[in-house]
Amino acid sequence: MKIKIKLQHLLDERHISQRQFAIMVNMRPGTINALCRGTTDRIYISTLEQICTALNIHIHELIDMED
């Protein structure tokens, strides 16, 4: 089973660029890009919290499980 971060989909829905979002959450643009592309092997809980807070969503809206 694979865990997928749906950040790019959520940003697209809200018409927010990765660069704009990186500024909003005070993170490196490279970090946001890696999360959007799914190339991150690990992520801090605090990072997930920041993303959820900035987008005003619950964690289950950000993470998806794929078979």
N, C-alpha and C positions, 0 to 999 in steps of 0.2 A: 504494500500500500504506500502511496506517495502523498505527501502533504503539499498542497499548492497554495501559494499566497496570491490572492486575486486583486492585488493592488492596482495593476495597470487597468483592469476592467473598471474598478471603482473610480479611478482618476478620469478615465474616458467618459464615464457616465456624468461626471461633474464638470467636464471640460476644464480640467486642471492639468497643466503640463507637469512632467516630472521635475523640472527645474523650479516651477512655482511651489510645488509640494515640498521639495527639499528646503526651500526657504521657510515655508510655513512651519515645518517641524524641526528646523535647525539641524538638518542632517546633511552629510555630503551628498551631492548629486549622484556620485558613483554608487553609493549605498542604495539609494532609491532605485537607480537603474538596475542594479543587480537583483533587487527584490521584484521589480516588475518583470524582468526576464526569467526569473526562476533559477538563477545561477548561484544563489546563496545556500551554503550548507548549514549555516547556523544563524540564529537571530536571538537577540536578547529579549526577554519578556518586557523590559522597559521600552524597547523599540516598538514592539507590538502595541503596548499601551499608548505610546505617543501617536502612532498611526490611527488607532481607533478613536482616540480623543479628538484628533484633528479632523477626522472625517465624520465624527459623531455617529459611530457604528459600534455594534457588539462584535466580539472576536469571531463569532461563527459566521459573520458576514465577510470577514477578511480571509479566513482559512477554509480550504476545501480539501476533502480526502478523495484521492483517485485510486482506483484499483489497478 
